[in-house]
Amino acid sequence: MKREDDQQLWDLLGHAPQTGLSPFFARNVVRRMRERPDPFERLRSWLTPRTLVPAAGLVVAVIAAILVTHQPTTRNPTESAPDVIAAIDPQDYDVVADLDELLATDESSLWDDDTQTL
């Protein structure tokens, strides 16, 4: 923007008070820098019992709420039959019954044979 474009603006800016730096500007900046706590002091101020106790209580409450709301559902054993029983066809029941009878007679005859040989 040229001075000729807006003469009134430049006149107004010419009447504004000039700001200057204080002779003690550098000293004040260095003093402020020294007054700032170092990062470890800031961390140490957060690790006081006054702040740790409520924070720990909040963490425990959040963990408890998560555990209560995400409990696994209990399974009823009568609702879900084992897959082996579900896989047997009705035709196979006769075969299973015959095998049970065969095993029962085989066991009894085994004992009978042993008593005769003694």
GILIN-V25749 format. One record per backbone hydrogen bond with DSSP energy under -0.5 kcal/mol. NH is the residue of the N-H (numbers start at 1). CO is the residue of the C=O. If there is no record, write none. Layout:
NH&CO  NH&CO
This chain:
5&2  6&2  10&6  11&7  12&8  13&9  14&10  15&11  15&12  16&12  16&13  25&22  28&24  29&25  30&26  31&27  32&28  33&29  34&30  35&31  36&32  41&38  42&38  43&39  44&40  45&41  46&42  47&43  48&45  51&48  52&48  53&49  55&51  56&52  57&53  58&54  59&55  60&56  61&57  62&58  63&59  64&60  65&61  66&62  67&63  68&64  69&65  70&66  71&68  77&75  79&76  80&76  81&79  86&82  87&83  88&84  88&85  92&89  93&90  94&91  95&91  96&92  97&93  98&94  99&95  100&96  101&97  102&98  103&99  104&100  105&101  106&102  107&103  108&104  109&105  110&106  111&107  112&108  113&109  114&110  115&111  116&112  117&113  118&114
